[in-house]
Structure formats: C-alpha cells, structure tokens
C-alpha cells in the first residue's frame, strides 16, 4: 500500500465496498480498494478501503453518513 494512505473501512460485502468507493470518488476523495477476500472461502478476509491520510476524517464522515441512509 502506498505510504500516506489510511484504511477507513473494511467489509466482506463486495457490493457495499463498490458503492462506498463510488460515493467517495463522487465527493472527490481518491480511494484505493484492496480485496483481501479468500477466493475459495469468502468468509475469510476483508475488502478494505484506503484514502489519503489528509482526507481520512472527511472520508469517514462520508461513509458514516452513507451507511445511515
């Protein structure tokens, strides 16, 4: 992972990760998705969302607001 990026969210739901990625990008927050799900057993590992450190707090607030809706 690139230095200066912070993990702000982890899920096992591929659709949820994709929706959150799109929402962050729409709000001009660069996001990197790291899929650590096991390809054989989807209950092992997570899909992690990373954003630049200086945007982490904004991204966390956007994700929290999105999950409330």
N, C-alpha and C positions, 0 to 999 in steps of 0.2 A: 504494500500500500504506500502511496505517495506520502512523504512526510508533510505534516501540517493539515492532514485530514483527520476528522474525528467521527467515530461511529455514533450515530444519533438514534438508530432504531434497528431492531432485529425481529424477524418474523419467520415463520415456516410457510406462510401463505404467499405463493408466487404472485397471485393477482393483487394482493394488498401491497406488496413491495412495488409492483409496477405502477399502481395507481398513485402511491406516495411519491415515487420518482417523477412521474408526470406533473403532479401538483407542485413539487419543489422547483422543477425546471420552468414551469409557467410563472413562478414567482422569482425568476432569475437567480435561483440558488443552484449552483453546479452540484451534481450528485453523482457518486460512483456506487454501483451496486456490486456487491461481492456475494456470489451464490456459493455457500458452503454446505448446501444440502447434499447428502449422500445420494448418488444417482440410483442406487438399488433400494435403499430404505429411507423414505422421505421423512421419517420421524427422527432422523439424526442430522444435526447441523442446523444452520440458520441462513437466511438471506439477510445480509447486513447492508444498511445504507450509510454511506460516508459523505460528509460535506467538509468544505474548507473550515478550519478552526475558527476563523473570524466570523463565520456565518452560522456557527453551530447553535447558538441560542435562538436566533431567528428561525432556523430550520426546525428546532424542537418545538417552538411555539406553533409553527405552521402545521406540523404533524399532529400535535395535540388537538388543535382546533379542527383539523380534518377528521380525526378519529371520533370526535364528539358528534359529528354530523351523520 
